[in-house]
Amino acid sequence: MSLFGQTLIVIAAAMTLLWLVSLLRRDASIVDAFWGTGFILVIGYAFAVTPPAQVQLRCWLLVGLVLIWGLRLSIHLLLRNIRHGQEDYRYRAMRDYHGERFWWVSLFTVFLLQGGILWVVAMPVLATINVSAGRDLGVRDAIGVAVWLVGFFFESVGDYQLARFLRAPQNAGRVMNRGLWRYTRHPNYFGDFCVWWGLYLISIGGGSAWTIFAPLLMSFLLIKVSGVRLLEKTVTTRRPEYADYQARTSAFFPWPPRRD
């Protein structure tokens, strides 16, 4: 079986096991904390089963960057879920909508769906690991690392700033509009966007230019589906100040705030 097939089975098995845990806990939002870990699992498996003689220096670089990103994200989301102490409102809404069917519907609409997306998004790294030859590291790889660093900065700092803001009792119900959030309404999503485009740029030198569909899919999801659009769908009803924040602040790409 090809490496792509093996990793697909690995992530499907991991997601099914996680689904079983979610049934015991009655908390489907544990899938969020597994997102970063899932990439580490799939890419780590691919790296482990690849003959050492086939592993390029570029593969070590990609695996290292994914490991750093995935660990940081999973720890952040795990701590956030522990602080909340209950299922995320998005999954509660799905649970209410599907009723008694949610226990099995969630396997396909939450866990296996996210596992499939994860596998596709990881394809540039998987494809690079899967080949035995590639060009030496060069300028494009340096640019890819720089883009990844920008993304990691925006994502990690943005998450830290928001978590600190939300922990302050006086900020209950208010809108975060400081730090990186002054320049984009979603610095964490913009950061994730840069992380995956940076990894893709590095993977090109390993013969994986054909996997451009992966960062394109991630970009589409972040901007149009599960990222910006989903989060802002009901936020104005929960935080009245958000409408003014929307009018002043760039939705995704960082930009100086508009003035009256």
N, C-alpha and C positions, 0 to 999 in steps of 0.2 A: 504494500500500500504506500502511496506517495506521502510525503511529509505533510502536504496540505490536508489529505484525508485523515491522517493520524491526529493532527491538531484539532480538526473539526470534531472528531470523536471525543478527544480530551475535554474540550470546552463544553460539549453537549452533556457529557457525564458529570462534569463539575456543576453545571447549571441545574441538572436534575437533582443532584444531591443537595444543592443549596435550596432548591424548591421544597424538598422534603423537610429541611430545617425550618423554612418559613412557615410550613403548615403547623409544625409543633409550636412555634413562637407566635403564630397568627400575626406575622409582620413581614410583608413582601418587600418592604423598603431595605431589607438587608442586602438586596441585590445591588444597591447603589455602592455600598462600602466594598463590595467585591469587584467593582468595575476595574479599578487599577490592578488589583491582585490577579484578576482574570488574564490580563495582558502578560503579567509576569509568568503566570502558569503556562500559557500557551507558547510564548516565545522562549521561556526557559526550557520547556520540554523539547522544542525544536532544536535549540542549541545543544542540549544534552545528548540527543540521539544522533547528531551530526558528527561524522568522523573528524577528529582533531585536525587532520591534514587538509580538510576541506574548509576549515573555518578561516575566513579572512580577518584582517585587522579591523576592517569596517564592521564586521559582525560583532566583535567585542565592543566597539564604540556604540552601536545601536542597542545592544543588549544592556549595556551599562546605563544609557540614557533612559531606556524604558524602565529599568529597575528603580532608578532614582525617582522618576515621575510617578510610577505606580505605587511605590511604598508611601510616598508623601500623600498622594491623593486618598489611598485607602485608609491610612491612619486618620487623616482629617475627617473623612466621612464617617468613620466608625465612632470617633469621639463626638461628632455632631449628633449622630443617632442616639448615642448613650445619654447625652445631655437632654435631648428631647424626650426620651423615655417612651415614645409611642410611635406607631406607624406614620410615615409621611402622609400628608394630606392628599397627595396625588393618588397614592395607592388606596387610601381609605375611600376616596371617591369611586375608584374602580370597584372596590369591594362592595360598596353600596349599590352600584349600578348592576353588577352581575349577581348579587345576592348569594344564594346557596351554591351557585355554579362557580363562584370565584376560585374555589380551591383547586379545580382542575383547569379552568380557563387561564389562570395565572401562569401555569406551566408554559403555555404557548405564547401568551400575549406579553408576558413580563420576562420570564427567565430564558426560555429558548430563543425568543426574539432578540434579547440583548446579547445572548451568546453568539448568535449568528452575526449581528452587527459588529461585535468585538472581533470575531474571526476575520471579517472582511477588512476592518480598519487596520488590523495587524498585518495585512498582507504584504506591504512593502518590506517589513522586517523579515517576515517568514520567507519571502521570495529571495531576499538577499542571502539568508542563511542557507537556502536550498541550492545555491549555485556554488561551483568549486573555483570560480575565477572571477576576477573583477579588477578594475583599474585601481592604482594606488590612490591613497588619500590625497586630495588636492583642494583647490580653491572652493569648488562647489560644496565639498564636505565641510569646509570651514564656515561657509555661509549657512549651511544647514545647522551646524552647531550653534551659530549666532542666533538664528531664528528660534531654535529650540530654547536657548537661554532667555530670550525675550519672553517667550511663551511661559516658561517655568517661573520667571519673575512675576509676570502679571497674574498667573494662576495662584501661586503660593502666597504672594503678598496680598492680592485681592481677597483671598479666602481668610487670611489672618486679620486683615483690617475689618472685614465684615463680622467675623466671629467676635472680635473685641468690641465692636460697636453694639452688637446684639446682647452682649453680656451685661451692658450697663442698663440698670432699671429705668433711668430717665429717657432712654431711647425707645422704649416700648411703643410700637405703632408708628414710629418715625421712619424716615427714608434715609438710607446711607448715601451721602453725597460728598464724602471727603476722600482724601488720598487718591488712589487710582480711580475710585468710583466717581470722582469729579469729572473725569475725562471720558469715561465709557460706563454705560449702565451695567455692563457685564464683563468686567476685566478677567474674571475666571474663565468665561467662555472664549473670550478673545485669546487668552493664554493657551487654552486647549487647542484652539485653531492653529496657533503658531507652533506648538509642540509637534503636531502631526505633519504639518507642512515641512518643518525642519527635518524630521525623521525621513520623510519622503525624499527630500533633496539629497540627503546622505545616501539613501538606498539606490539612487540613480546610478552612481558609480559601480554598484554591484550588479548591474544589469536588470534593475527592477523598475525602469521608467514606465513600463506597461501597467504598473499598479496605481496609476494616478487616480483611478476611480475611488481608491480608499480615502485619501484626504478630501476629495470632492464630496464623498458621502458624508464624512465627518463634518465638513463645512456646512452642508445642507441641513443636517440634523441640528447643529448648534444654532444656526440662524433662523431656520424656517420651521422646525418641527419641535423637538424636545428641549431646546434651549431657550432662546430669547422669546419666541412666540408663545410657548406654553407657559413660561414663568410670568409673562406680562398679561396673560389672558384675563386674570381676575385680580391682579395686584392693586388696581386703582380702587376697587371696592374695599380692599383690606387696608390700604394706606392712601387716604385722600390726597396727601402731598405728592403722590407719585406722578400725577398728571403734569404738575409744574416741572418736576424733575425730568420727565420725558421731553418736555418742550425745550429744555435747556441743554440736555446732555445727549451726546452721540449714543446710539443704540448698541453699537458693537465695536467699531474701530475707534481707538482713542483719538480725541480731538478736543481742543479748548472749548469750554462751555459757552453757549450763546448768551449774549447780554441783551437786556431790554432796550 
